Amino acid sequence: MASKSPFDQPTKVTAERGEVVLDGPDGVGLSMTPDAAEETARRLLEGAQRARGQGTRGRDDDHTGSGA
């Protein structure tokens, strides 16, 4: 699910009581275990690399690893 336009500000990340806490734009917030945060970081980097390679061509429908 994509927003109306992509956010151009990074999400704030902190560690609290053994959890990784994300505080993003538009009130987006969640907490993760350290393991989930590390895997999410890896997936974000891969997605950013794919998006940079796309330019404005369109969507990459490779959802590998999403939902796990």
C-alpha positions in Angstrom: 0.0 0.0 0.0 1.6 3.2 -1.1 1.0 6.7 0.3 -0.3 9.5 -1.8 3.3 10.7 -2.1 6.5 9.2 -0.7 7.8 10.7 2.6 11.1 12.5 2.1 12.1 12.6 5.8 13.7 9.6 7.5 12.1 7.8 10.4 13.5 8.5 13.9 14.9 5.3 15.5 15.6 4.8 19.2 16.2 1.8 21.5 14.0 1.5 24.6 13.8 -1.4 27.0 15.3 -3.8 24.5 13.1 -2.8 21.6 13.8 -0.8 18.5 11.3 2.0 18.3 10.4 3.8 15.0 8.7 7.2 15.0 7.9 8.3 11.4 6.0 11.0 9.6 2.2 11.3 9.8 2.2 9.6 13.2 3.6 6.3 12.0 5.1 4.5 14.9 6.0 0.9 15.8 8.4 -1.1 17.9 10.4 -4.2 16.9 12.6 -6.8 18.4 16.3 -6.3 17.5 16.2 -9.3 15.1 13.2 -7.9 13.3 14.8 -4.5 13.1 18.0 -5.9 11.6 16.0 -7.9 8.9 13.9 -4.8 8.2 17.0 -2.7 7.8 18.4 -5.2 5.3 15.1 -5.2 3.3 14.9 -1.4 3.3 18.4 -1.2 1.9 17.6 -3.7 -0.8 14.3 -1.8 -1.6 16.1 1.5 -1.8 18.7 0.1 -4.2 15.9 -1.3 -6.5 14.0 2.0 -6.3 17.0 4.0 -7.3 17.6 1.7 -10.3 13.9 2.1 -11.4 14.0 5.9 -11.8 10.4 6.7 -12.8 9.9 3.5 -14.9 7.4 2.0 -12.5 7.0 -0.6 -9.8 9.1 -3.6 -9.0 6.7 -6.3 -8.0 9.4 -8.5 -6.4 7.9 -8.9 -2.8 10.6 -11.3 -1.7 10.6 -11.5 2.0 7.6 -9.2 2.6 5.3 -10.6 5.2 7.8 -12.8 6.9 
